[in-house]
Amino acid sequence: QVQLVESGGGLVQPGGSLRLSCAASGSAFSIYIMGWYRQTPGKQRELVATITTGGVTTYADSVKGRFAISRDNAKNTAYLQMNSLKPEDTDVYYCNVRAQHQYTYWGRGTQVTVSS
């Protein structure tokens, strides 16, 4: 019922920046938490950042001070500003939404590659 459209991924040099966007649509339920996860093929998916409707944020230790998550509740859109990118940030990034009645949705993922 909920569709997530991700954008903003791409190739950047180390030290560069990207901003990911995730727009949610088609939901009849309230969206409580929006977040970003990342996963390299063959490895475990890990939490990058989350944000509640009230603006409370959570970050992985590896991205604290470099990434910033935000959201526009009117647009049902979450953003992930990624600064000072490192090669180890290279991954597929997935948008995640936790909605009313314990519904959880995932985006298809967007590739972020940090390389010279």
Secondary structure as GFF3:
##gff-version 3
##sequence-region A 1 116
A	DSSP	beta_strand	3	7	.	.	.	ID=ss1
A	DSSP	beta_strand	10	12	.	.	.	ID=ss2
A	DSSP	beta_strand	18	25	.	.	.	ID=ss3
A	DSSP	beta_strand	31	39	.	.	.	ID=ss4
A	DSSP	beta_strand	46	52	.	.	.	ID=ss5
A	DSSP	beta_strand	57	59	.	.	.	ID=ss6
A	DSSP	three_ten_helix	61	63	.	.	.	ID=ss7
A	DSSP	beta_strand	67	72	.	.	.	ID=ss8
A	DSSP	beta_strand	77	82	.	.	.	ID=ss9
A	DSSP	three_ten_helix	87	89	.	.	.	ID=ss10
A	DSSP	beta_strand	91	99	.	.	.	ID=ss11
A	DSSP	three_ten_helix	100	102	.	.	.	ID=ss12
A	DSSP	beta_strand	103	106	.	.	.	ID=ss13
A	DSSP	beta_strand	110	114	.	.	.	ID=ss14
###
